[in-house]
Amino acid sequence: MGFQHPPKPEEFKRMIEAQDTAAILACFDKIPIKPGDVFMVPGGMPHAIGEGVFMIEIMEPTDFAVRIEFERGGYVLPEASRFMNRGVDFAISMFNYDPAPIDLIKEKFFCYPKLVGKQNESTEVALVDKDKTPCFRVHRIEVKDRYVKKADSFYTGIVSKGSGTLRIGNETYPLKQYTKFFVPFQTGAVTFESETGMEITATFPPA
C-alpha cells in the first residue's frame, strides 16, 4: 500500500508495459495485517492484496480505477478494462509517487475502533468515520446476546463472524457468516440476537 520504494513515472510505465511483476512488487514492502484490521486506501494510492487475505472492500460509488496487472488466475484483462480505455500514460498519471513508509501508512490510513454504543455485553464501534472520509461510514457491531439498532439512515450489513438472528417487529430472519442484508431508511429498531456471538460489519451513507 503506497510506494515504499517509489519508481520514476517513466520507469513504472516500462514495468507495466513489460508486465515485469517482480519489478512492480519491488516498489512495495509488505505490510503485515491480521483479522479485524481496517484501513483506508485513498485515491491515487497504489495497492495490492497479498496471498491469504480475505477482506470486505467498501468503496465510494465510482469506478475510477486502473489495473496494472493484465493477467489474473489465467484470465487476461481486455485492454479496455486496464486503464479505463485511456491508455498507459493516463494510468501512470493517477498514482501518488511520494514515499510512503509503513509507519506513515499505519498512522494515517489504518482505522481504529471508537465506541459509539454499548448494551449489556454487546458493543458498536465506528471503524470509518468523517475523520477518514466524507463518503461513507463503517461500524462493527459485536453481538454477545442482544443489540437493538435504530439508525438515522439506510444501511447494509455483512455478518463477518458467527451467527444469530435479525428481528424487525414480528419478523425474524436467520443470519450466518457472510450473510448480507439491507435495512431501508425509517425501518425503525432492528434487534440482533445471538447465543454464541455474532459480528456485523455495517456500512452507512455520510451523516
KAZI-V164244 format. One line per field, one symbol per residue. psi: psi as a letter, one per 40 degrees, with the letter a starting at -180 (. if undefined). A space follows every 10 residues. Layout:
# KAZI-V164244
psi->???
This chain:
# KAZI-V164244
psi->hihdghiidd dddddddefg dddddeeiih hhiiheihih hihehiiihi iehhihhhii gifgiihehe hhfehhhidd edfffeiddd deeeiheihg idddddddei hiihheihhb eiihihdhae ddiediihih hhhdchhhhh ieiiiiihhe iaiaihhhbe hhhihihehi ihhiifdahh hhihdehihh hhhiii.
